[in-house]
Amino acid sequence: MAWAGPLVDTSVLIDYFGGQENRESQLLDDFLAQGPPPATCPIIMQEYLQGLIDSQEFALARADLAHFDQLPPPDYETHIRAAEFQVQLRRRGVTVPTVDTLIVTMAKVSGRSLLTRDQRQQDLAQSLRVSVL
């Protein structure tokens, strides 16, 4: 199997499409220009798009996201794995938002690294042995 681009979190999409220059935006730009294509998933797409109020911006953002690999919606098994991870973390006294756990789990089950600026997701990815770019 060819190397797959990273799953790109909402935090990076906001910065990248908002014109913020940082390491993650540059990495995303490189993936979009040179490949392999980065990925998105339904919850990340929803989080990003729901932050846009202007209908033209919404349409442009949707068109931009079409250049990403689109992971399928998580199935029951993926949600169960995310719940198992959540329980493991809670046993250690760590509480993580459900959406963050689901996003990192989706990266793990899809065999992709994660491109995020979110420190909670970075910490969670480390716990779940998901590579963070």
C-alpha positions in Angstrom: 0.0 0.0 0.0 1.3 3.5 -0.9 1.9 5.9 1.9 -1.2 7.9 2.7 -1.4 11.5 3.6 -2.3 12.5 7.2 -5.7 13.0 8.6 -5.9 16.8 8.9 -7.7 18.2 12.0 -10.0 21.2 12.1 -7.4 23.3 13.9 -5.1 23.0 10.9 -7.9 23.7 8.3 -8.9 26.9 10.1 -5.3 28.2 10.1 -4.5 27.1 6.6 -7.6 28.4 4.9 -7.5 31.5 7.1 -4.1 32.4 5.8 -2.2 31.7 9.1 1.5 30.9 8.5 2.8 28.1 10.7 4.5 24.8 10.5 1.2 22.8 10.1 -0.1 25.1 7.4 3.1 24.7 5.5 3.0 20.9 5.8 -0.6 20.9 4.6 0.4 23.1 1.7 3.1 20.6 0.8 0.8 17.6 0.9 -1.8 19.4 -1.3 0.9 20.4 -3.8 3.0 17.3 -3.9 0.9 14.5 -2.4 0.0 12.1 -1.1 -3.4 13.8 -0.6 -4.2 14.6 2.9 -7.5 13.2 4.4 -10.5 14.5 6.1 -13.4 12.7 7.7 -17.1 13.6 8.3 -16.7 15.0 11.8 -13.7 17.2 10.8 -15.6 18.4 7.7 -18.6 19.3 9.8 -16.6 21.1 12.5 -14.8 23.2 9.8 -17.8 24.0 7.7 -20.1 24.9 10.5 -17.8 27.7 11.5 -18.4 29.4 8.1 -21.4 31.8 8.0 -21.0 33.3 4.5 -22.6 31.0 1.9 -19.8 31.8 -0.7 -17.1 30.9 1.8 -19.0 27.7 2.6 -19.1 26.7 -1.1 -15.4 27.5 -1.6 -14.4 25.6 1.5 -16.5 22.6 0.3 -14.7 22.7 -3.1 -11.3 23.0 -1.4 -12.0 20.0 0.8 -12.8 17.9 -2.3 -9.0 17.8 -2.9 -8.7 15.7 0.3 -9.1 11.9 0.6 -12.5 11.5 2.3 -12.5 8.8 4.9 -15.8 7.0 5.3 -18.0 7.7 8.3 -16.9 5.7 11.3 -18.7 2.4 11.7 -19.8 0.9 15.0 -16.5 -0.9 15.5 -14.6 2.4 15.3 -16.9 4.0 17.8 -16.4 1.0 20.1 -12.6 1.4 19.8 -12.9 5.1 20.6 -15.0 4.3 23.6 -12.5 1.7 24.8 -9.7 4.3 24.5 -11.9 6.8 26.4 -12.4 4.3 29.2 -8.7 3.6 29.4 -7.9 7.3 29.7 -10.5 7.9 32.3 -9.1 5.0 34.4 -5.8 7.0 34.4 -7.7 10.2 35.4 -7.6 11.8 32.0 -10.8 13.2 30.5 -10.7 13.9 26.7 -13.7 15.2 24.6 -15.5 12.5 22.7 -14.8 14.2 19.3 -11.1 14.3 19.9 -11.0 10.7 20.8 -13.0 9.8 17.7 -10.7 11.8 15.4 -7.6 10.2 16.8 -9.2 6.8 16.6 -10.1 7.4 13.0 -6.5 8.2 12.2 -5.4 5.0 14.0 -7.8 2.7 12.3 -7.1 4.2 8.9 -3.4 3.9 9.4 -2.8 7.6 8.9 -0.7 10.1 10.8 -2.5 13.1 12.3 -1.8 16.7 11.4 -3.2 18.8 14.3 -2.4 22.0 16.3 -4.6 20.7 19.2 -2.5 19.8 22.2 -5.1 17.5 23.6 -5.2 15.5 20.3 -1.4 15.4 20.2 -1.3 14.0 23.8 -4.1 11.5 23.0 -2.3 10.4 19.8 0.8 9.8 21.7 -1.1 7.6 24.2 -2.7 5.7 21.3 0.5 5.4 19.3 -0.7 7.5 16.4 2.0 9.5 14.6 1.6 13.3 14.8 3.2 15.5 12.2 
